[in-house]
């Protein structure tokens, strides 16, 4: 059986820019949150998952 994946945005918590896209398994219930570099805020900030 194939693992279905869906694409999600990673949205900056500070400015709300959706700089990154990533994918995760469709049945995954956890919320993605990653610390990434935001070019708009010019620093590393937590990015929260947002539906595509
Ligand atoms: Zn930002």
mmCIF file of the protein (N, C-alpha, C, O) and its ligand, coordinates in Angstrom:
data_MODEL
# 
_entry.id   MODEL 
# 
loop_
_entity.id 
_entity.type 
_entity.pdbx_number_of_molecules 
1 polymer     1 
2 non-polymer 1 
# 
_entity_poly.entity_id                      1 
_entity_poly.type                           'polypeptide(L)' 
_entity_poly.nstd_linkage                   no 
_entity_poly.nstd_monomer                   no 
_entity_poly.pdbx_seq_one_letter_code       
;(UNK)(UNK)(UNK)(UNK)(UNK)(UNK)(UNK)(UNK)(UNK)(UNK)(UNK)(UNK)(UNK)(UNK)(UNK)(UNK)
(UNK)(UNK)(UNK)(UNK)(UNK)(UNK)(UNK)(UNK)(UNK)(UNK)(UNK)(UNK)(UNK)(UNK)(UNK)(UNK)
(UNK)(UNK)(UNK)(UNK)(UNK)(UNK)(UNK)(UNK)(UNK)(UNK)(UNK)(UNK)(UNK)(UNK)(UNK)(UNK)
(UNK)(UNK)(UNK)(UNK)
;
_entity_poly.pdbx_seq_one_letter_code_can   XXXXXXXXXXXXXXXXXXXXXXXXXXXXXXXXXXXXXXXXXXXXXXXXXXXX 
_entity_poly.pdbx_strand_id                 A 
# 
loop_
_entity_poly_seq.entity_id 
_entity_poly_seq.num 
_entity_poly_seq.mon_id 
_entity_poly_seq.hetero 
1 1  UNK n 
1 2  UNK n 
1 3  UNK n 
1 4  UNK n 
1 5  UNK n 
1 6  UNK n 
1 7  UNK n 
1 8  UNK n 
1 9  UNK n 
1 10 UNK n 
1 11 UNK n 
1 12 UNK n 
1 13 UNK n 
1 14 UNK n 
1 15 UNK n 
1 16 UNK n 
1 17 UNK n 
1 18 UNK n 
1 19 UNK n 
1 20 UNK n 
1 21 UNK n 
1 22 UNK n 
1 23 UNK n 
1 24 UNK n 
1 25 UNK n 
1 26 UNK n 
1 27 UNK n 
1 28 UNK n 
1 29 UNK n 
1 30 UNK n 
1 31 UNK n 
1 32 UNK n 
1 33 UNK n 
1 34 UNK n 
1 35 UNK n 
1 36 UNK n 
1 37 UNK n 
1 38 UNK n 
1 39 UNK n 
1 40 UNK n 
1 41 UNK n 
1 42 UNK n 
1 43 UNK n 
1 44 UNK n 
1 45 UNK n 
1 46 UNK n 
1 47 UNK n 
1 48 UNK n 
1 49 UNK n 
1 50 UNK n 
1 51 UNK n 
1 52 UNK n 
# 
loop_
_struct_asym.id 
_struct_asym.entity_id 
A 1 
B 2 
# 
loop_
_chem_comp.id 
_chem_comp.type 
_chem_comp.mon_nstd_flag 
UNK 'L-peptide linking' . 
ZN  non-polymer         . 
# 
_pdbx_entity_nonpoly.entity_id   2 
_pdbx_entity_nonpoly.name        ? 
_pdbx_entity_nonpoly.comp_id     ZN 
# 
_pdbx_nonpoly_scheme.asym_id         B 
_pdbx_nonpoly_scheme.entity_id       2 
_pdbx_nonpoly_scheme.mon_id          ZN 
_pdbx_nonpoly_scheme.ndb_seq_num     1 
_pdbx_nonpoly_scheme.pdb_seq_num     101 
_pdbx_nonpoly_scheme.auth_seq_num    101 
_pdbx_nonpoly_scheme.pdb_mon_id      ZN 
_pdbx_nonpoly_scheme.auth_mon_id     ZN 
_pdbx_nonpoly_scheme.pdb_strand_id   A 
_pdbx_nonpoly_scheme.pdb_ins_code    . 
# 
loop_
_atom_site.group_PDB 
_atom_site.id 
_atom_site.type_symbol 
_atom_site.label_atom_id 
_atom_site.label_alt_id 
_atom_site.label_comp_id 
_atom_site.label_asym_id 
_atom_site.label_entity_id 
_atom_site.label_seq_id 
_atom_site.pdbx_PDB_ins_code 
_atom_site.Cartn_x 
_atom_site.Cartn_y 
_atom_site.Cartn_z 
_atom_site.occupancy 
_atom_site.B_iso_or_equiv 
_atom_site.pdbx_formal_charge 
_atom_site.auth_seq_id 
_atom_site.auth_comp_id 
_atom_site.auth_asym_id 
_atom_site.auth_atom_id 
_atom_site.pdbx_PDB_model_num 
ATOM   1   N  N  . UNK A 1 1  ? 0.837  -1.207 0.000  1.00 0.00 ? 1   UNK A N  1 
ATOM   2   C  CA . UNK A 1 1  ? 0.000  0.000  0.000  1.00 0.00 ? 1   UNK A CA 1 
ATOM   3   C  C  . UNK A 1 1  ? 0.872  1.257  0.000  1.00 0.00 ? 1   UNK A C  1 
ATOM   4   O  O  . UNK A 1 1  ? 1.837  1.379  0.754  1.00 0.00 ? 1   UNK A O  1 
ATOM   5   N  N  . UNK A 1 2  ? 0.499  2.155  -0.853 1.00 0.00 ? 2   UNK A N  1 
ATOM   6   C  CA . UNK A 1 2  ? 1.276  3.400  -0.966 1.00 0.00 ? 2   UNK A CA 1 
ATOM   7   C  C  . UNK A 1 2  ? 0.944  4.371  0.162  1.00 0.00 ? 2   UNK A C  1 
ATOM   8   O  O  . UNK A 1 2  ? -0.190 4.434  0.636  1.00 0.00 ? 2   UNK A O  1 
ATOM   9   N  N  . UNK A 1 3  ? 1.932  5.106  0.570  1.00 0.00 ? 3   UNK A N  1 
ATOM   10  C  CA . UNK A 1 3  ? 1.702  6.122  1.594  1.00 0.00 ? 3   UNK A CA 1 
ATOM   11  C  C  . UNK A 1 3  ? 1.326  7.429  0.918  1.00 0.00 ? 3   UNK A C  1 
ATOM   12  O  O  . UNK A 1 3  ? 2.114  8.016  0.177  1.00 0.00 ? 3   UNK A O  1 
ATOM   13  N  N  . UNK A 1 4  ? 0.127  7.861  1.185  1.00 0.00 ? 4   UNK A N  1 
ATOM   14  C  CA . UNK A 1 4  ? -0.324 9.118  0.587  1.00 0.00 ? 4   UNK A CA 1 
ATOM   15  C  C  . UNK A 1 4  ? 0.284  10.292 1.346  1.00 0.00 ? 4   UNK A C  1 
ATOM   16  O  O  . UNK A 1 4  ? 0.362  10.302 2.575  1.00 0.00 ? 4   UNK A O  1 
ATOM   17  N  N  . UNK A 1 5  ? 0.694  11.243 0.593  1.00 0.00 ? 5   UNK A N  1 
ATOM   18  C  CA . UNK A 1 5  ? 1.273  12.422 1.224  1.00 0.00 ? 5   UNK A CA 1 
ATOM   19  C  C  . UNK A 1 5  ? 0.564  13.672 0.729  1.00 0.00 ? 5   UNK A C  1 
ATOM   20  O  O  . UNK A 1 5  ? 0.100  13.748 -0.408 1.00 0.00 ? 5   UNK A O  1 
ATOM   21  N  N  . UNK A 1 6  ? 0.500  14.622 1.602  1.00 0.00 ? 6   UNK A N  1 
ATOM   22  C  CA . UNK A 1 6  ? -0.089 15.893 1.179  1.00 0.00 ? 6   UNK A CA 1 
ATOM   23  C  C  . UNK A 1 6  ? 0.878  17.026 1.483  1.00 0.00 ? 6   UNK A C  1 
ATOM   24  O  O  . UNK A 1 6  ? 1.727  16.937 2.370  1.00 0.00 ? 6   UNK A O  1 
ATOM   25  N  N  . UNK A 1 7  ? 0.718  18.070 0.729  1.00 0.00 ? 7   UNK A N  1 
ATOM   26  C  CA . UNK A 1 7  ? 1.625  19.198 0.877  1.00 0.00 ? 7   UNK A CA 1 
ATOM   27  C  C  . UNK A 1 7  ? 1.042  20.251 1.794  1.00 0.00 ? 7   UNK A C  1 
ATOM   28  O  O  . UNK A 1 7  ? -0.155 20.535 1.751  1.00 0.00 ? 7   UNK A O  1 
ATOM   29  N  N  . UNK A 1 8  ? 1.884  20.824 2.615  1.00 0.00 ? 8   UNK A N  1 
ATOM   30  C  CA . UNK A 1 8  ? 1.441  21.876 3.531  1.00 0.00 ? 8   UNK A CA 1 
ATOM   31  C  C  . UNK A 1 8  ? 2.433  23.039 3.483  1.00 0.00 ? 8   UNK A C  1 
ATOM   32  O  O  . UNK A 1 8  ? 3.613  22.863 3.179  1.00 0.00 ? 8   UNK A O  1 
ATOM   33  N  N  . UNK A 1 9  ? 1.931  24.204 3.784  1.00 0.00 ? 9   UNK A N  1 
ATOM   34  C  CA . UNK A 1 9  ? 2.796  25.364 3.938  1.00 0.00 ? 9   UNK A CA 1 
ATOM   35  C  C  . UNK A 1 9  ? 3.412  25.359 5.320  1.00 0.00 ? 9   UNK A C  1 
ATOM   36  O  O  . UNK A 1 9  ? 2.851  24.808 6.266  1.00 0.00 ? 9   UNK A O  1 
ATOM   37  N  N  . UNK A 1 10 ? 4.560  25.972 5.421  1.00 0.00 ? 10  UNK A N  1 
ATOM   38  C  CA . UNK A 1 10 ? 5.086  26.313 6.735  1.00 0.00 ? 10  UNK A CA 1 
ATOM   39  C  C  . UNK A 1 10 ? 5.046  27.831 6.838  1.00 0.00 ? 10  UNK A C  1 
ATOM   40  O  O  . UNK A 1 10 ? 5.764  28.544 6.137  1.00 0.00 ? 10  UNK A O  1 
ATOM   41  N  N  . UNK A 1 11 ? 4.195  28.296 7.722  1.00 0.00 ? 11  UNK A N  1 
ATOM   42  C  CA . UNK A 1 11 ? 3.937  29.721 7.825  1.00 0.00 ? 11  UNK A CA 1 
ATOM   43  C  C  . UNK A 1 11 ? 4.675  30.329 9.012  1.00 0.00 ? 11  UNK A C  1 
ATOM   44  O  O  . UNK A 1 11 ? 4.622  29.808 10.127 1.00 0.00 ? 11  UNK A O  1 
ATOM   45  N  N  . UNK A 1 12 ? 5.349  31.413 8.762  1.00 0.00 ? 12  UNK A N  1 
ATOM   46  C  CA . UNK A 1 12 ? 6.101  32.103 9.794  1.00 0.00 ? 12  UNK A CA 1 
ATOM   47  C  C  . UNK A 1 12 ? 5.150  32.647 10.865 1.00 0.00 ? 12  UNK A C  1 
ATOM   48  O  O  . UNK A 1 12 ? 4.130  33.261 10.553 1.00 0.00 ? 12  UNK A O  1 
ATOM   49  N  N  . UNK A 1 13 ? 5.498  32.413 12.109 1.00 0.00 ? 13  UNK A N  1 
ATOM   50  C  CA . UNK A 1 13 ? 4.628  32.855 13.199 1.00 0.00 ? 13  UNK A CA 1 
ATOM   51  C  C  . UNK A 1 13 ? 4.665  34.361 13.389 1.00 0.00 ? 13  UNK A C  1 
ATOM   52  O  O  . UNK A 1 13 ? 3.709  34.948 13.896 1.00 0.00 ? 13  UNK A O  1 
ATOM   53  N  N  . UNK A 1 14 ? 5.744  34.979 12.993 1.00 0.00 ? 14  UNK A N  1 
ATOM   54  C  CA . UNK A 1 14 ? 5.895  36.419 13.189 1.00 0.00 ? 14  UNK A CA 1 
ATOM   55  C  C  . UNK A 1 14 ? 5.157  37.220 12.117 1.00 0.00 ? 14  UNK A C  1 
ATOM   56  O  O  . UNK A 1 14 ? 4.280  38.029 12.421 1.00 0.00 ? 14  UNK A O  1 
ATOM   57  N  N  . UNK A 1 15 ? 5.529  36.981 10.857 1.00 0.00 ? 15  UNK A N  1 
ATOM   58  C  CA . UNK A 1 15 ? 4.999  37.816 9.780  1.00 0.00 ? 15  UNK A CA 1 
ATOM   59  C  C  . UNK A 1 15 ? 3.919  37.115 8.966  1.00 0.00 ? 15  UNK A C  1 
ATOM   60  O  O  . UNK A 1 15 ? 3.232  37.753 8.168  1.00 0.00 ? 15  UNK A O  1 
ATOM   61  N  N  . UNK A 1 16 ? 3.765  35.827 9.157  1.00 0.00 ? 16  UNK A N  1 
ATOM   62  C  CA . UNK A 1 16 ? 2.717  35.108 8.453  1.00 0.00 ? 16  UNK A CA 1 
ATOM   63  C  C  . UNK A 1 16 ? 3.042  34.736 7.025  1.00 0.00 ? 16  UNK A C  1 
ATOM   64  O  O  . UNK A 1 16 ? 2.177  34.258 6.292  1.00 0.00 ? 16  UNK A O  1 
ATOM   65  N  N  . UNK A 1 17 ? 4.271  34.950 6.628  1.00 0.00 ? 17  UNK A N  1 
ATOM   66  C  CA . UNK A 1 17 ? 4.657  34.572 5.275  1.00 0.00 ? 17  UNK A CA 1 
ATOM   67  C  C  . UNK A 1 17 ? 4.825  33.069 5.153  1.00 0.00 ? 17  UNK A C  1 
ATOM   68  O  O  . UNK A 1 17 ? 5.380  32.412 6.033  1.00 0.00 ? 17  UNK A O  1 
ATOM   69  N  N  . UNK A 1 18 ? 4.335  32.543 4.043  1.00 0.00 ? 18  UNK A N  1 
ATOM   70  C  CA . UNK A 1 18 ? 4.444  31.095 3.809  1.00 0.00 ? 18  UNK A CA 1 
ATOM   71  C  C  . UNK A 1 18 ? 5.648  30.826 2.938  1.00 0.00 ? 18  UNK A C  1 
ATOM   72  O  O  . UNK A 1 18 ? 5.545  30.653 1.724  1.00 0.00 ? 18  UNK A O  1 
ATOM   73  N  N  . UNK A 1 19 ? 6.777  30.796 3.587  1.00 0.00 ? 19  UNK A N  1 
ATOM   74  C  CA . UNK A 1 19 ? 8.033  30.701 2.870  1.00 0.00 ? 19  UNK A CA 1 
ATOM   75  C  C  . UNK A 1 19 ? 8.329  29.279 2.416  1.00 0.00 ? 19  UNK A C  1 
ATOM   76  O  O  . UNK A 1 19 ? 8.932  29.069 1.363  1.00 0.00 ? 19  UNK A O  1 
ATOM   77  N  N  . UNK A 1 20 ? 7.913  28.325 3.196  1.00 0.00 ? 20  UNK A N  1 
ATOM   78  C  CA . UNK A 1 20 ? 8.298  26.950 2.918  1.00 0.00 ? 20  UNK A CA 1 
ATOM   79  C  C  . UNK A 1 20 ? 7.095  26.058 2.668  1.00 0.00 ? 20  UNK A C  1 
ATOM   80  O  O  . UNK A 1 20 ? 6.012  26.257 3.219  1.00 0.00 ? 20  UNK A O  1 
ATOM   81  N  N  . UNK A 1 21 ? 7.322  25.079 1.825  1.00 0.00 ? 21  UNK A N  1 
ATOM   82  C  CA . UNK A 1 21 ? 6.333  24.016 1.667  1.00 0.00 ? 21  UNK A CA 1 
ATOM   83  C  C  . UNK A 1 21 ? 6.997  22.709 2.054  1.00 0.00 ? 21  UNK A C  1 
ATOM   84  O  O  . UNK A 1 21 ? 8.198  22.517 1.863  1.00 0.00 ? 21  UNK A O  1 
ATOM   85  N  N  . UNK A 1 22 ? 6.207  21.838 2.589  1.00 0.00 ? 22  UNK A N  1 
ATOM   86  C  CA . UNK A 1 22 ? 6.716  20.523 2.946  1.00 0.00 ? 22  UNK A CA 1 
ATOM   87  C  C  . UNK A 1 22 ? 5.590  19.530 2.771  1.00 0.00 ? 22  UNK A C  1 
ATOM   88  O  O  . UNK A 1 22 ? 4.467  19.913 2.443  1.00 0.00 ? 22  UNK A O  1 
ATOM   89  N  N  . UNK A 1 23 ? 5.869  18.295 2.979  1.00 0.00 ? 23  UNK A N  1 
ATOM   90  C  CA . UNK A 1 23 ? 4.804  17.300 2.858  1.00 0.00 ? 23  UNK A CA 1 
ATOM   91  C  C  . UNK A 1 23 ? 4.830  16.370 4.048  1.00 0.00 ? 23  UNK A C  1 
ATOM   92  O  O  . UNK A 1 23 ? 5.868  16.149 4.672  1.00 0.00 ? 23  UNK A O  1 
ATOM   93  N  N  . UNK A 1 24 ? 3.672  15.836 4.345  1.00 0.00 ? 24  UNK A N  1 
ATOM   94  C  CA . UNK A 1 24 ? 3.595  14.857 5.421  1.00 0.00 ? 24  UNK A CA 1 
ATOM   95  C  C  . UNK A 1 24 ? 2.531  13.837 5.099  1.00 0.00 ? 24  UNK A C  1 
ATOM   96  O  O  . UNK A 1 24 ? 1.696  14.038 4.217  1.00 0.00 ? 24  UNK A O  1 
ATOM   97  N  N  . UNK A 1 25 ? 2.575  12.759 5.815  1.00 0.00 ? 25  UNK A N  1 
ATOM   98  C  CA . UNK A 1 25 ? 1.610  11.690 5.574  1.00 0.00 ? 25  UNK A CA 1 
ATOM   99  C  C  . UNK A 1 25 ? 0.190  12.171 5.856  1.00 0.00 ? 25  UNK A C  1 
ATOM   100 O  O  . UNK A 1 25 ? -0.057 12.913 6.806  1.00 0.00 ? 25  UNK A O  1 
ATOM   101 N  N  . UNK A 1 26 ? -0.727 11.733 5.015  1.00 0.00 ? 26  UNK A N  1 
ATOM   102 C  CA . UNK A 1 26 ? -2.103 12.215 5.073  1.00 0.00 ? 26  UNK A CA 1 
ATOM   103 C  C  . UNK A 1 26 ? -2.779 11.886 6.400  1.00 0.00 ? 26  UNK A C  1 
ATOM   104 O  O  . UNK A 1 26 ? -3.604 12.656 6.892  1.00 0.00 ? 26  UNK A O  1 
ATOM   105 N  N  . UNK A 1 27 ? -2.429 10.756 6.966  1.00 0.00 ? 27  UNK A N  1 
ATOM   106 C  CA . UNK A 1 27 ? -3.109 10.346 8.199  1.00 0.00 ? 27  UNK A CA 1 
ATOM   107 C  C  . UNK A 1 27 ? -2.437 10.888 9.451  1.00 0.00 ? 27  UNK A C  1 
ATOM   108 O  O  . UNK A 1 27 ? -2.919 10.676 10.563 1.00 0.00 ? 27  UNK A O  1 
ATOM   109 N  N  . UNK A 1 28 ? -1.349 11.572 9.270  1.00 0.00 ? 28  UNK A N  1 
ATOM   110 C  CA . UNK A 1 28 ? -0.639 12.125 10.423 1.00 0.00 ? 28  UNK A CA 1 
ATOM   111 C  C  . UNK A 1 28 ? -1.508 13.171 11.103 1.00 0.00 ? 28  UNK A C  1 
ATOM   112 O  O  . UNK A 1 28 ? -2.059 14.059 10.453 1.00 0.00 ? 28  UNK A O  1 
ATOM   113 N  N  . UNK A 1 29 ? -1.620 13.053 12.403 1.00 0.00 ? 29  UNK A N  1 
ATOM   114 C  CA . UNK A 1 29 ? -2.508 13.967 13.129 1.00 0.00 ? 29  UNK A CA 1 
ATOM   115 C  C  . UNK A 1 29 ? -1.735 15.093 13.805 1.00 0.00 ? 29  UNK A C  1 
ATOM   116 O  O  . UNK A 1 29 ? -2.302 16.116 14.190 1.00 0.00 ? 29  UNK A O  1 
ATOM   117 N  N  . UNK A 1 30 ? -0.451 14.885 13.938 1.00 0.00 ? 30  UNK A N  1 
ATOM   118 C  CA . UNK A 1 30 ? 0.358  15.902 14.609 1.00 0.00 ? 30  UNK A CA 1 
ATOM   119 C  C  . UNK A 1 30 ? 0.445  17.184 13.784 1.00 0.00 ? 30  UNK A C  1 
ATOM   120 O  O  . UNK A 1 30 ? 0.290  17.162 12.563 1.00 0.00 ? 30  UNK A O  1 
ATOM   121 N  N  . UNK A 1 31 ? 0.688  18.265 14.448 1.00 0.00 ? 31  UNK A N  1 
ATOM   122 C  CA . UNK A 1 31 ? 0.867  19.547 13.769 1.00 0.00 ? 31  UNK A CA 1 
ATOM   123 C  C  . UNK A 1 31 ? 2.352  19.814 13.602 1.00 0.00 ? 31  UNK A C  1 
ATOM   124 O  O  . UNK A 1 31 ? 3.138  19.748 14.547 1.00 0.00 ? 31  UNK A O  1 
ATOM   125 N  N  . UNK A 1 32 ? 2.692  20.113 12.387 1.00 0.00 ? 32  UNK A N  1 
ATOM   126 C  CA . UNK A 1 32 ? 4.092  20.391 12.116 1.00 0.00 ? 32  UNK A CA 1 
ATOM   127 C  C  . UNK A 1 32 ? 4.482  21.766 12.626 1.00 0.00 ? 32  UNK A C  1 
ATOM   128 O  O  . UNK A 1 32 ? 3.754  22.743 12.455 1.00 0.00 ? 32  UNK A O  1 
ATOM   129 N  N  . UNK A 1 33 ? 5.628  21.819 13.246 1.00 0.00 ? 33  UNK A N  1 
ATOM   130 C  CA . UNK A 1 33 ? 6.166  23.107 13.622 1.00 0.00 ? 33  UNK A CA 1 
ATOM   131 C  C  . UNK A 1 33 ? 7.680  23.018 13.582 1.00 0.00 ? 33  UNK A C  1 
ATOM   132 O  O  . UNK A 1 33 ? 8.295  22.235 14.306 1.00 0.00 ? 33  UNK A O  1 
ATOM   133 N  N  . UNK A 1 34 ? 8.260  23.826 12.731 1.00 0.00 ? 34  UNK A N  1 
ATOM   134 C  CA . UNK A 1 34 ? 9.703  23.749 12.550 1.00 0.00 ? 34  UNK A CA 1 
ATOM   135 C  C  . UNK A 1 34 ? 10.322 25.119 12.664 1.00 0.00 ? 34  UNK A C  1 
ATOM   136 O  O  . UNK A 1 34 ? 9.732  26.131 12.286 1.00 0.00 ? 34  UNK A O  1 
ATOM   137 N  N  . UNK A 1 35 ? 11.508 25.121 13.188 1.00 0.00 ? 35  UNK A N  1 
ATOM   138 C  CA . UNK A 1 35 ? 12.235 26.375 13.263 1.00 0.00 ? 35  UNK A CA 1 
ATOM   139 C  C  . UNK A 1 35 ? 13.004 26.560 11.964 1.00 0.00 ? 35  UNK A C  1 
ATOM   140 O  O  . UNK A 1 35 ? 13.894 25.778 11.631 1.00 0.00 ? 35  UNK A O  1 
ATOM   141 N  N  . UNK A 1 36 ? 12.639 27.612 11.238 1.00 0.00 ? 36  UNK A N  1 
ATOM   142 C  CA . UNK A 1 36 ? 13.255 27.865 9.948  1.00 0.00 ? 36  UNK A CA 1 
ATOM   143 C  C  . UNK A 1 36 ? 13.646 29.325 9.836  1.00 0.00 ? 36  UNK A C  1 
ATOM   144 O  O  . UNK A 1 36 ? 13.181 30.196 10.571 1.00 0.00 ? 36  UNK A O  1 
ATOM   145 N  N  . UNK A 1 37 ? 14.526 29.540 8.877  1.00 0.00 ? 37  UNK A N  1 
ATOM   146 C  CA . UNK A 1 37 ? 14.946 30.916 8.639  1.00 0.00 ? 37  UNK A CA 1 
ATOM   147 C  C  . UNK A 1 37 ? 13.894 31.645 7.816  1.00 0.00 ? 37  UNK A C  1 
ATOM   148 O  O  . UNK A 1 37 ? 13.504 31.180 6.745  1.00 0.00 ? 37  UNK A O  1 
ATOM   149 N  N  . UNK A 1 38 ? 13.438 32.784 8.316  1.00 0.00 ? 38  UNK A N  1 
ATOM   150 C  CA . UNK A 1 38 ? 12.480 33.601 7.576  1.00 0.00 ? 38  UNK A CA 1 
ATOM   151 C  C  . UNK A 1 38 ? 13.218 34.771 6.941  1.00 0.00 ? 38  UNK A C  1 
ATOM   152 O  O  . UNK A 1 38 ? 13.791 35.600 7.648  1.00 0.00 ? 38  UNK A O  1 
ATOM   153 N  N  . UNK A 1 39 ? 13.208 34.846 5.609  1.00 0.00 ? 39  UNK A N  1 
ATOM   154 C  CA . UNK A 1 39 ? 13.908 35.935 4.924  1.00 0.00 ? 39  UNK A CA 1 
ATOM   155 C  C  . UNK A 1 39 ? 13.256 37.295 5.148  1.00 0.00 ? 39  UNK A C  1 
ATOM   156 O  O  . UNK A 1 39 ? 13.895 38.330 4.958  1.00 0.00 ? 39  UNK A O  1 
ATOM   157 N  N  . UNK A 1 40 ? 11.993 37.298 5.549  1.00 0.00 ? 40  UNK A N  1 
ATOM   158 C  CA . UNK A 1 40 ? 11.288 38.557 5.779  1.00 0.00 ? 40  UNK A CA 1 
ATOM   159 C  C  . UNK A 1 40 ? 11.628 39.130 7.151  1.00 0.00 ? 40  UNK A C  1 
ATOM   160 O  O  . UNK A 1 40 ? 11.831 40.335 7.300  1.00 0.00 ? 40  UNK A O  1 
ATOM   161 N  N  . UNK A 1 41 ? 11.688 38.246 8.154  1.00 0.00 ? 41  UNK A N  1 
ATOM   162 C  CA . UNK A 1 41 ? 12.059 38.678 9.502  1.00 0.00 ? 41  UNK A CA 1 
ATOM   163 C  C  . UNK A 1 41 ? 13.576 38.643 9.691  1.00 0.00 ? 41  UNK A C  1 
ATOM   164 O  O  . UNK A 1 41 ? 14.108 39.194 10.655 1.00 0.00 ? 41  UNK A O  1 
ATOM   165 N  N  . UNK A 1 42 ? 14.245 37.998 8.772  1.00 0.00 ? 42  UNK A N  1 
ATOM   166 C  CA . UNK A 1 42 ? 15.699 37.862 8.793  1.00 0.00 ? 42  UNK A CA 1 
ATOM   167 C  C  . UNK A 1 42 ? 16.213 37.189 10.059 1.00 0.00 ? 42  UNK A C  1 
ATOM   168 O  O  . UNK A 1 42 ? 17.252 37.570 10.598 1.00 0.00 ? 42  UNK A O  1 
ATOM   169 N  N  . UNK A 1 43 ? 15.500 36.219 10.513 1.00 0.00 ? 43  UNK A N  1 
ATOM   170 C  CA . UNK A 1 43 ? 15.987 35.410 11.630 1.00 0.00 ? 43  UNK A CA 1 
ATOM   171 C  C  . UNK A 1 43 ? 15.259 34.074 11.663 1.00 0.00 ? 43  UNK A C  1 
ATOM   172 O  O  . UNK A 1 43 ? 14.275 33.860 10.956 1.00 0.00 ? 43  UNK A O  1 
ATOM   173 N  N  . UNK A 1 44 ? 15.767 33.193 12.499 1.00 0.00 ? 44  UNK A N  1 
ATOM   174 C  CA . UNK A 1 44 ? 15.129 31.890 12.646 1.00 0.00 ? 44  UNK A CA 1 
ATOM   175 C  C  . UNK A 1 44 ? 13.912 32.006 13.556 1.00 0.00 ? 44  UNK A C  1 
ATOM   176 O  O  . UNK A 1 44 ? 13.992 32.509 14.676 1.00 0.00 ? 44  UNK A O  1 
ATOM   177 N  N  . UNK A 1 45 ? 12.791 31.528 13.044 1.00 0.00 ? 45  UNK A N  1 
ATOM   178 C  CA . UNK A 1 45 ? 11.550 31.605 13.795 1.00 0.00 ? 45  UNK A CA 1 
ATOM   179 C  C  . UNK A 1 45 ? 10.765 30.321 13.618 1.00 0.00 ? 45  UNK A C  1 
ATOM   180 O  O  . UNK A 1 45 ? 10.930 29.617 12.622 1.00 0.00 ? 45  UNK A O  1 
ATOM   181 N  N  . UNK A 1 46 ? 9.904  30.012 14.588 1.00 0.00 ? 46  UNK A N  1 
ATOM   182 C  CA . UNK A 1 46 ? 9.062  28.832 14.416 1.00 0.00 ? 46  UNK A CA 1 
ATOM   183 C  C  . UNK A 1 46 ? 8.050  29.024 13.293 1.00 0.00 ? 46  UNK A C  1 
ATOM   184 O  O  . UNK A 1 46 ? 7.377  30.051 13.213 1.00 0.00 ? 46  UNK A O  1 
ATOM   185 N  N  . UNK A 1 47 ? 7.956  28.031 12.439 1.00 0.00 ? 47  UNK A N  1 
ATOM   186 C  CA . UNK A 1 47 ? 6.999  28.057 11.339 1.00 0.00 ? 47  UNK A CA 1 
ATOM   187 C  C  . UNK A 1 47 ? 5.951  26.993 11.589 1.00 0.00 ? 47  UNK A C  1 
ATOM   188 O  O  . UNK A 1 47 ? 6.266  25.839 11.877 1.00 0.00 ? 47  UNK A O  1 
ATOM   189 N  N  . UNK A 1 48 ? 4.716  27.396 11.476 1.00 0.00 ? 48  UNK A N  1 
ATOM   190 C  CA . UNK A 1 48 ? 3.631  26.470 11.749 1.00 0.00 ? 48  UNK A CA 1 
ATOM   191 C  C  . UNK A 1 48 ? 2.987  25.998 10.456 1.00 0.00 ? 48  UNK A C  1 
ATOM   192 O  O  . UNK A 1 48 ? 2.918  26.718 9.460  1.00 0.00 ? 48  UNK A O  1 
ATOM   193 N  N  . UNK A 1 49 ? 2.523  24.767 10.516 1.00 0.00 ? 49  UNK A N  1 
ATOM   194 C  CA . UNK A 1 49 ? 1.877  24.170 9.350  1.00 0.00 ? 49  UNK A CA 1 
ATOM   195 C  C  . UNK A 1 49 ? 0.603  24.910 8.953  1.00 0.00 ? 49  UNK A C  1 
ATOM   196 O  O  . UNK A 1 49 ? -0.175 25.342 9.804  1.00 0.00 ? 49  UNK A O  1 
ATOM   197 N  N  . UNK A 1 50 ? 0.409  25.045 7.661  1.00 0.00 ? 50  UNK A N  1 
ATOM   198 C  CA . UNK A 1 50 ? -0.790 25.680 7.145  1.00 0.00 ? 50  UNK A CA 1 
ATOM   199 C  C  . UNK A 1 50 ? -1.213 24.934 5.894  1.00 0.00 ? 50  UNK A C  1 
ATOM   200 O  O  . UNK A 1 50 ? -0.377 24.577 5.064  1.00 0.00 ? 50  UNK A O  1 
ATOM   201 N  N  . UNK A 1 51 ? -2.490 24.703 5.760  1.00 0.00 ? 51  UNK A N  1 
ATOM   202 C  CA . UNK A 1 51 ? -2.963 23.912 4.616  1.00 0.00 ? 51  UNK A CA 1 
ATOM   203 C  C  . UNK A 1 51 ? -2.722 24.618 3.294  1.00 0.00 ? 51  UNK A C  1 
ATOM   204 O  O  . UNK A 1 51 ? -2.837 25.838 3.183  1.00 0.00 ? 51  UNK A O  1 
ATOM   205 N  N  . UNK A 1 52 ? -2.386 23.818 2.302  1.00 0.00 ? 52  UNK A N  1 
ATOM   206 C  CA . UNK A 1 52 ? -2.089 24.344 0.983  1.00 0.00 ? 52  UNK A CA 1 
ATOM   207 C  C  . UNK A 1 52 ? -3.358 24.815 0.275  1.00 0.00 ? 52  UNK A C  1 
ATOM   208 O  O  . UNK A 1 52 ? -3.293 25.292 -0.857 1.00 0.00 ? 52  UNK A O  1 
HETATM 209 ZN ZN . ZN  B 2 .  ? 8.692  36.000 9.183  1.00 0.00 ? 101 ZN  A ZN 1 
# 
